[in-house]
Amino acid sequence: MPAEAVDPAGVTIASGLIQVDTGYLRAAHTAAYLVIDNGRAAIIDTGVGHSVPRILSCLDANGVDRDAVDWVIPTHVHLDHAGGAGGLMAALPSARLGVHPSGETHMIDPTRLETGVRALYGDEFFDREYAPLTPVSATRVVSLDDGESVTVGARQLDVIHTPGHAWHQLSLHDPLSAVLVAGDAFGASYPGYAEGTSPFLVPVVPPPQFDPDAYYRTLARIRALQPCRVAPAHFPVIDVPGIAADRLRAMLEAAVDWTGQADSSEDLLRRLVEGWAQWLPAGIESAAFERDFGLDLWLTAEGLWHWRQKQARRATR
């Protein structure tokens, strides 16, 4: 894919913490994060395969040697977050791949992951955006448990399991900057929607692992952590995490209600577009919202509908 014109050094969001535009789908859609301390580094989220040159260029622009990267940590194994893991690991000889225990096998052998993603998106999209997937040697993969810490130079990053979006989702809290790098645990947004004191984010919940109760617990846990900022993968950094967490919960509760009322996933998608429009920032029309969040809205409708069908099957057992 052609590269967008972005600063190869990334954007510094806190001391030693840099946001990197991975170039997935469009500019300012999906971020990775680079943590640098005392000459050592970690990469949080990898983007997709064609994101690897951007991330390596960011290392170069910030004076980080390839063998100074100690960790590559996908927040979860969805391919916009982990699809570039194999390519990065091949280029970073000293790195270990840290991943949620439930995602470990998918990084070592991505066959089942590829099958599931092809079924959801179709072969054409997969081949354009994700192929090929490169496995990571099991000897370099480390499971990260809740409450663990990983060391980057003199800095520690605390591992927090944050399910709801997916069971294999984790986040990393940097106590030094009080920034939480949240992957998809804290919704998704884009420039023009989430800046300032009234951020608009969408709780993206794709199939097949959405769990509303787990998502609510995750939001409560993040709120209790009281980070100064939350850095999601999609995309602006959130400066008012408490307000954003409350809004995400309200939007998700409404979406769960609409799921029970909908006749189909298509009907549910319409309800999401119309219903969530009440939270849009002033001056943004629902048509622009539907355009900018189109993939997220579709994935969320599919994930909610899959969850409803799963609940119905359980009720008949």
PyMOL commands that set and color helices and strands:
alter all, ss='L'
color gray80, all
select helices_A, chain A and resi 49-61+66-68+79-82+85-91+101-108+111-121+123-129+138-140+212-225+241-261+265-279+286-292+294-315
alter helices_A, ss='H'
color red, helices_A
select strands_A, chain A and resi 11-14+17-21+31-37+40-44+69-73+96-99+141-143+149-152+155-161+170-174+179-183+229-232
alter strands_A, ss='S'
color yellow, strands_A
deselect
rebuild
show_as cartoon
